[in-house]
Amino acid sequence: MKCAHCRALLFKCDPDAIAGVIEIKCRRCGTFNCLRPASPHSTASRAAEGGNHCGSTFPPRS
């Protein structure tokens, strides 16, 4: 997985390895990247529960 802003490598994982939403800060540019599972079932159930609806990236905090 790479940063959406600067394309720096954030981490490596197997396909379908993410079970929930992950928010990770890029150590290079400071952008917060919000990653969701690839499975539509997990995403749909989280939306139905009223879970956290974060975007794909957030601007770096100063």
N, C-alpha and C positions, 0 to 999 in steps of 0.2 A: 504494500500500500504506500502511495506517495502523497506528499502534501499537494493540495489543490492549488496553492499559490506559487510555491517555488519548485515543486516537483522533487523535493528531497525525500529520500527513503525514510518512511516512518517505522515500518516493521514488515516482516514477511509472515505469511500464514497460508494454510491450505485453503482451497475453495470451501465455502460453507463453514468456515471455522468460527465465524463471529455469530454468537447466539443472541446478543442484545446490542443496544446502541453504545458505541464507544466514542468518547471525546478525547482527542489526543492533541497536545500542543507540539508544533514543529519546533525542534531545537534550533533550526537555522534561522527562520524568519519570524517565529513567534505566533503564527496563525493557528487558531484552534480549528481542527478538522473533526467533524462529526460523521462517524461511519455507522451505517446501518447494515443489518444482515441482508444477504442476497435473497433469502427466501421471502416470497410475498406473504406467506402465512404469518410469519413472525411480525412483520411490519404492520399488517392489517390488524392483528390482535392488539398490538401496542396502541395503534390509533383509536381502536374501539374503546380501550381502557382510558383514553385521555392522557396518554403518557407524554413525555417531553417531545415536542416537535421542533427539533433544531434543524438549521440549514446545513448545507454541506461544508461551509467554512464560515469563520468569523474573522473580522479584522484583528490584527495584533493589538494587544493592550499596551498602553504606554506606561 
